[in-house]
Amino acid sequence: EKGFELYESHGHIHFYQKELDTMQALVADWSHKLASNTPINQVIICAFKNDSVDALNLLARDTLMTQGKLSADSTLINDLKITEGERILFTQNDYQLGVKNGQFATVCSIQDTVIRVSFDNGKTVDIPKSAFIGVKYGYAATVHKLQGYTGDYTYLM
């Protein structure tokens, strides 16, 4: 109990009446941390439900688009608009490509047939667009997906 009191006394716990208000506040705090030049692979939003994660990912992406940090030029991969600078999360293993379920990456470049991604461990891989299966936005993830995550800042819903 004292731990929560300490966090709350330092302004680290907030309560909202509506889920949308909570999500908007989380994304605003996340965005503020990114504005302080914190690398995007060190900041994550965490939620318990997949529906919440999906909504948070869209809000986060929209925020980056509005701020001009993501290009409007995108390529469609599995119903996702992917652009350079995009954070993605792989949700399936592909051992031939060196991709593991639960790995986060940042899109470095998009060519006609290949997308170059940089994993958080520094490894860079060129992935054929046709091989992109099991990928979603990686600005937010579930508690389950974040087991073992080692970023510096986590915003929990």
DRENPAKOL-226576 format. One line per 4 residues: their letters; for each residue x, y, z of C-alpha. Coordinates in steps of 0.05 Angstrom, whole numbers, plus 5000, padded with zeros to 4 digits. Example, Ala and Ser with C-alpha at 12.3 -4.5 7.8 and 13.67 -1.06 7.14 Angstrom:
AS	5246/4910/5156; 5273/4979/5143
This chain:
EKGF	5000/5000/5000; 5056/5048/5017; 5087/5037/4948; 5024/5062/4913
ELYE	5021/5122/4961; 5092/5140/4943; 5078/5135/4868; 5014/5176/4876
SHGH	5048/5230/4918; 5098/5239/4862; 5044/5246/4809; 5055/5177/4777
IHFY	4985/5149/4787; 4924/5180/4754; 4852/5159/4754; 4801/5176/4700
QKEL	4726/5163/4695; 4727/5142/4621; 4772/5093/4586; 4783/5141/4527
DTMQ	4806/5195/4575; 4856/5146/4605; 4882/5126/4537; 4890/5198/4514
ALVA	4927/5216/4578; 4973/5156/4571; 4990/5172/4499; 5001/5245/4517
DWSH	5051/5225/4572; 5084/5175/4525; 5090/5229/4471; 5118/5279/4520
KLAS	5172/5229/4540; 5190/5219/4466; 5194/5295/4457; 5249/5295/4510
NTPI	5293/5256/4460; 5282/5189/4494; 5292/5135/4441; 5226/5104/4419
NQVI	5251/5034/4436; 5257/5056/4509; 5185/5078/4518; 5124/5032/4515
ICAF	5050/5034/4534; 5024/4972/4569; 4952/4948/4577; 4919/4883/4598
KNDS	4870/4874/4541; 4884/4866/4466; 4827/4914/4449; 4858/4968/4492
VDAL	4927/4955/4462; 4898/4962/4391; 4864/5028/4409; 4927/5055/4443
NLLA	4970/5036/4383; 4924/5075/4337; 4923/5135/4383; 4999/5134/4390
RDTL	5008/5128/4315; 4958/5184/4301; 4997/5228/4351; 5063/5215/4315
MTQG	5029/5229/4247; 5000/5294/4273; 5069/5314/4300; 5101/5299/4232
KLSA	5145/5245/4261; 5117/5192/4213; 5110/5202/4139; 5042/5202/4106
DSTL	5072/5158/4052; 5060/5086/4073; 5055/5016/4047; 4998/4969/4066
INDL	5020/4906/4101; 4966/4860/4129; 4916/4917/4135; 4968/4961/4171
KITE	4996/5025/4141; 5071/5019/4152; 5118/5078/4142; 5191/5093/4157
GERI	5202/5104/4232; 5143/5059/4249; 5148/5016/4311; 5124/4945/4298
LFTQ	5116/4882/4339; 5123/4813/4308; 5071/4764/4330; 5096/4701/4295
NDYQ	5163/4666/4289; 5199/4663/4223; 5266/4629/4235; 5289/4637/4162
LGVK	5283/4712/4169; 5309/4713/4240; 5244/4740/4268; 5215/4717/4335
NGQF	5146/4725/4364; 5147/4784/4412; 5205/4821/4380; 5199/4896/4372
ATVC	5231/4933/4313; 5233/5000/4279; 5222/5007/4204; 5286/5038/4174
SIQD	5266/5039/4101; 5215/5014/4052; 5235/4993/3982; 5193/4964/3925
TVIR	5196/4893/3951; 5234/4897/4017; 5225/4930/4085; 5288/4941/4127
VSFD	5276/4937/4202; 5322/4948/4261; 5309/4905/4321; 5319/4932/4391
NGKT	5382/4890/4399; 5413/4930/4341; 5406/4875/4288; 5381/4900/4220
VDIP	5343/4854/4173; 5314/4862/4103; 5246/4828/4100; 5209/4816/4035
KSAF	5141/4850/4037; 5110/4783/4017; 5139/4751/4080; 5109/4802/4128
IGVK	5058/4761/4167; 5043/4767/4240; 5060/4840/4251; 5023/4896/4287
YGYA	5039/4966/4312; 5089/4966/4369; 5075/5029/4409; 5033/4991/4460
ATVH	5031/4918/4480; 4998/4872/4530; 5029/4855/4597; 5039/4785/4570
KLQG	5078/4809/4508; 5122/4853/4552; 5149/4798/4596; 5224/4808/4591
YTGD	5218/4879/4562; 5277/4922/4584; 5258/4992/4564; 5267/5051/4611
YTYL	5195/5078/4612; 5130/5040/4615; 5061/5073/4616; 5011/5024/4646
M	4936/5027/4635
